[in-house]
Amino acid sequence: MSIGAVLAFLRDDFPEVTISKIRFLEAEGLVEPQRTPSGYRKFSPADVERLAYVLRMQRDHYLPLRVIREHLDAIERGESPPALPSAADTRPGPLEEADRELVAAGEVPSGVRLGRAELLAAAEAGEPELAEWESYGLVAPGPDGGYDGEALQVARLVAELGRYGLEPRHLRAMKAAADREIALVEQVVAPLRRHRNPQTRAHAEATARELATLSVRLHAAMVQAGLRTRS
C-alpha cells in the first residue's frame, strides 16, 4: 500500500492521523516500509497493523513511544507484550495530561489556518482576551494574519488556565522557559538540519519533536514532584 492508501485505511479508526504522523513514526523506527526504486514507500499488511497498534496505544493508554516499541519487540519475538495498566492506573495525572496535550498538538493538520474569528470561537475566548495574550507574546498570528494549529493549542490552554485565575502576566515565566528550551533543542539539531543528506535532515525534525516531548514530560515530572513534597 502507498502512504496515501495507508492513511485512508487508518482514518476509519483514527480520523486524526496524518501523513506527517506516519512519517514521524517511520523516522522513529516503529515501522519500516519498503521503498520502490524511485523512492516511494510501500507498506505491507504487517506495517499497517503495527501503525494501528501504535496509534491505539497512544490514544487509549497514553503510552510513550519507547514503551510501545518494547511491546512491538515482544510481539515480534512471539512473546506476550507487557500488561497494560488498569483503568484506575491510567487516570490522567500531570505526566499523562502532558502526553495527551502533545499527542493532540501533533495531530493537528500542519496546513491548518484559522482566521481571528475562527480562533476565538475554537478557544472559546473573546477579542479582549486574545489581544492581551498577543501583548504578552503567548499567541501570535503568522505573516498572513492567520493562526496555525499550535497557536490554537496554546490559546486553548491559556484560556483554560485563565479559568483558574491565572492571567497572561502570570504566564510570562512559562513563555520565557519555553524560549530557553527551544534554543536548547535548536542547538542540538542545528548541525543535522545543515546536513546535505535529506534523510539526516528528516532525522533532525524527528529528533526535535522527541526532544520537545521529553522536555515537556520533564517539566511535568518536576512540577508533580515539587507539589508532592509540599503536600
Backbone torsions as a table, in degrees:
resi	resn	phi	psi	omega
1	MET	NA	143.5	173.9
2	SER	-76.6	166.9	-179.0
3	ILE	-64.5	-32.3	176.8
4	GLY	-66.5	-40.0	178.2
5	ALA	-67.4	-38.6	176.9
6	VAL	-62.5	-42.9	179.1
7	LEU	-60.0	-46.3	-179.9
8	ALA	-62.7	-38.0	-179.9
9	PHE	-67.8	-45.5	-175.6
10	LEU	-71.8	-26.9	-175.1
11	ARG	-67.4	-15.3	175.0
12	ASP	-61.7	-41.5	179.8
13	ASP	-100.2	-23.8	-176.8
14	PHE	-130.1	76.3	-174.6
15	PRO	-62.0	-16.8	-177.5
16	GLU	-87.9	-7.6	-175.6
17	VAL	-67.4	146.6	179.3
18	THR	-130.5	165.9	176.7
19	ILE	-62.6	-38.9	179.1
20	SER	-63.4	-34.6	177.9
21	LYS	-66.1	-41.5	178.4
22	ILE	-63.6	-43.1	179.0
23	ARG	-64.0	-37.7	178.1
24	PHE	-63.0	-44.6	179.5
25	LEU	-64.5	-33.3	174.9
26	GLU	-66.8	-44.6	179.9
27	ALA	-61.8	-28.9	178.7
28	GLU	-83.3	-0.3	176.6
29	GLY	80.7	13.8	-179.3
30	LEU	-82.9	-16.6	175.3
31	VAL	-149.1	142.9	-177.1
32	GLU	-131.2	79.4	179.8
33	PRO	-67.2	153.6	174.6
34	GLN	-73.2	163.9	178.8
35	ARG	-121.9	138.8	174.4
36	THR	-75.9	165.4	177.5
37	PRO	-54.1	-28.7	179.6
38	SER	-88.4	0.4	173.9
39	GLY	97.8	2.1	179.8
40	TYR	-77.8	143.4	178.6
41	ARG	-75.0	141.8	173.8
42	LYS	-130.6	114.2	-176.2
43	PHE	-96.1	132.2	176.2
44	SER	-84.6	166.5	174.6
45	PRO	-56.0	-35.8	178.2
46	ALA	-65.7	-37.7	177.5
47	ASP	-62.2	-44.4	-179.4
48	VAL	-64.5	-38.6	178.2
49	GLU	-63.8	-40.1	178.1
50	ARG	-64.1	-43.9	179.1
51	LEU	-60.3	-43.9	179.4
52	ALA	-62.4	-38.6	179.3
53	TYR	-64.0	-45.2	-179.8
54	VAL	-60.8	-48.6	-178.0
55	LEU	-63.4	-37.0	-179.9
56	ARG	-67.6	-42.3	-179.8
57	MET	-66.9	-35.1	177.2
58	GLN	-69.4	-45.2	-175.4
59	ARG	-71.7	-44.7	-171.5
60	ASP	-91.1	-26.7	-173.8
61	HIS	-126.7	-1.9	177.6
62	TYR	56.8	32.8	-179.1
63	LEU	-76.1	137.7	174.5
64	PRO	-70.6	160.7	-176.1
65	LEU	-60.5	-34.9	179.7
66	ARG	-59.2	-43.8	-179.9
67	VAL	-70.2	-39.4	178.6
68	ILE	-62.4	-38.8	178.1
69	ARG	-62.3	-38.2	177.0
70	GLU	-63.8	-38.3	176.8
71	HIS	-61.5	-47.3	-177.9
72	LEU	-64.8	-39.8	178.2
73	ASP	-62.2	-40.8	178.7
74	ALA	-64.6	-41.9	179.0
75	ILE	-62.9	-41.1	179.1
76	GLU	-63.8	-31.5	178.2
77	ARG	-81.2	0.2	-178.5
78	GLY	81.0	15.5	-179.6
79	GLU	-101.9	162.7	175.4
80	SER	-77.9	135.7	178.2
81	PRO	-67.1	160.2	177.8
82	PRO	-54.7	148.3	-179.2
83	ALA	-63.1	141.3	177.5
84	LEU	-78.7	147.9	178.9
85	PRO	-64.0	152.0	179.4
86	SER	-70.5	169.2	-179.1
87	ALA	-60.3	-37.6	179.0
88	ALA	-65.6	-37.0	-178.6
89	ASP	-72.6	-22.6	-176.9
90	THR	-94.0	7.3	175.6
91	ARG	-60.6	123.2	-172.2
92	PRO	-59.3	129.2	169.8
93	GLY	-111.5	-167.1	-179.0
94	PRO	-56.3	-42.6	-179.5
95	LEU	-66.4	-44.0	-178.7
96	GLU	-66.6	-37.6	177.6
97	GLU	-64.5	-38.8	177.1
98	ALA	-62.6	-43.9	178.2
99	ASP	-61.4	-42.1	-177.7
100	ARG	-64.6	-40.2	178.2
101	GLU	-65.3	-38.5	178.6
102	LEU	-65.1	-42.9	178.1
103	VAL	-61.8	-44.9	-179.6
104	ALA	-62.2	-41.4	179.4
105	ALA	-65.4	-40.0	-178.9
106	GLY	-70.4	-17.5	-177.0
107	GLU	-96.8	-2.2	174.4
108	VAL	-71.1	125.2	-179.9
109	PRO	-53.0	132.8	-173.6
110	SER	-63.0	-26.2	-176.7
111	GLY	-91.9	4.8	-175.8
112	VAL	-65.7	136.1	176.6
113	ARG	-132.9	128.8	-179.1
114	LEU	-115.8	140.1	171.1
115	GLY	-77.3	173.7	-176.8
116	ARG	-62.2	-45.3	-179.6
117	ALA	-64.3	-37.4	179.3
118	GLU	-66.2	-40.6	178.8
119	LEU	-63.8	-43.3	179.8
120	LEU	-61.3	-42.1	-179.8
121	ALA	-66.6	-43.3	-177.9
122	ALA	-67.9	-33.7	-179.3
123	ALA	-90.0	-4.1	-178.6
124	GLU	54.9	49.5	-177.8
125	ALA	-128.8	167.0	178.3
126	GLY	-105.6	167.4	-179.0
127	GLU	-58.7	-42.9	178.5
128	PRO	-60.4	-37.0	-179.9
129	GLU	-66.0	-46.1	-179.3
130	LEU	-63.0	-40.9	178.7
131	ALA	-60.4	-38.9	179.2
132	GLU	-69.7	-40.8	177.9
133	TRP	-58.9	-42.4	-179.1
134	GLU	-67.8	-35.5	-179.4
135	SER	-64.6	-26.2	178.0
136	TYR	-97.2	4.8	177.4
137	GLY	74.4	15.6	-178.9
138	LEU	-77.7	-35.9	178.9
139	VAL	-132.1	139.7	-179.4
140	ALA	-144.0	138.4	176.1
141	PRO	-75.6	161.3	176.0
142	GLY	-79.7	-179.5	179.7
143	PRO	-58.9	-27.9	-179.9
144	ASP	-86.7	3.3	-179.1
145	GLY	85.8	-4.5	179.8
146	GLY	-94.4	173.8	-177.7
147	TYR	-121.8	140.8	-179.8
148	ASP	-95.2	-177.0	-177.4
149	GLY	-62.6	-36.0	179.3
150	GLU	-66.0	-39.5	177.9
151	ALA	-62.5	-39.2	177.5
152	LEU	-63.6	-42.9	179.8
153	GLN	-61.6	-44.6	178.8
154	VAL	-62.9	-44.2	-178.2
155	ALA	-60.6	-42.3	179.8
156	ARG	-64.2	-41.3	-179.5
157	LEU	-69.5	-40.4	178.0
158	VAL	-63.4	-41.4	177.8
159	ALA	-63.0	-41.1	179.9
160	GLU	-65.2	-41.9	177.5
161	LEU	-64.6	-33.4	178.6
162	GLY	-63.0	-29.1	178.9
163	ARG	-69.5	-15.6	176.5
164	TYR	-99.7	9.4	176.9
165	GLY	92.5	2.8	178.7
166	LEU	-86.3	117.8	-178.3
167	GLU	-92.3	163.4	-179.9
168	PRO	-53.1	-35.8	179.8
169	ARG	-64.2	-26.7	177.4
170	HIS	-74.4	-19.4	-173.8
171	LEU	-95.3	2.1	-179.9
172	ARG	-62.3	-33.7	179.4
173	ALA	-65.5	-38.1	177.5
174	MET	-64.7	-41.0	178.8
175	LYS	-63.8	-42.7	179.5
176	ALA	-64.4	-40.9	178.0
177	ALA	-64.3	-40.5	178.5
178	ALA	-62.8	-41.0	179.1
179	ASP	-62.4	-38.5	178.6
180	ARG	-67.7	-38.1	178.7
181	GLU	-67.8	-38.2	177.1
182	ILE	-60.3	-44.9	179.6
183	ALA	-61.9	-38.2	179.8
184	LEU	-66.7	-44.3	178.3
185	VAL	-63.1	-43.7	179.8
186	GLU	-60.8	-35.5	178.9
187	GLN	-62.6	-35.8	-178.8
188	VAL	-75.6	-43.1	-171.0
189	VAL	-93.1	-11.9	-177.3
190	ALA	-55.8	-44.9	178.6
191	PRO	-61.3	-34.5	179.1
192	LEU	-69.4	-37.8	-178.4
193	ARG	-68.2	-25.9	-180.0
194	ARG	-85.8	-3.2	-177.0
195	HIS	-69.6	148.8	-179.4
196	ARG	-75.4	-27.8	-177.2
197	ASN	-72.3	122.7	-179.7
198	PRO	-60.6	-35.3	179.6
199	GLN	-66.1	-36.6	176.8
200	THR	-65.8	-40.3	177.4
201	ARG	-65.3	-38.6	176.7
202	ALA	-64.7	-37.6	177.5
203	HIS	-64.5	-30.9	177.9
204	ALA	-62.1	-42.0	179.7
205	GLU	-66.6	-41.9	178.0
206	ALA	-63.6	-39.5	178.6
207	THR	-64.9	-40.8	179.0
208	ALA	-61.7	-42.6	179.4
209	ARG	-65.4	-40.5	-179.2
210	GLU	-67.6	-40.9	177.4
211	LEU	-63.6	-38.9	177.1
212	ALA	-62.9	-41.8	179.0
213	THR	-62.3	-47.0	-180.0
214	LEU	-63.7	-37.1	179.6
215	SER	-63.5	-45.1	179.8
216	VAL	-65.4	-41.0	-179.8
217	ARG	-67.8	-37.0	176.9
218	LEU	-63.6	-43.8	178.3
219	HIS	-59.8	-46.1	-179.6
220	ALA	-62.9	-40.3	-179.9
221	ALA	-65.1	-40.2	179.7
222	MET	-66.3	-40.9	177.8
223	VAL	-63.6	-44.4	-180.0
224	GLN	-61.3	-44.2	179.9
225	ALA	-65.8	-40.6	-179.8
226	GLY	-65.2	-40.7	178.5
227	LEU	-67.3	-35.1	-179.1
228	ARG	-65.7	-37.8	-178.0
229	THR	-71.0	-18.5	-178.4
230	ARG	-98.0	-4.7	-177.1
231	SER	-85.0	NA	NA
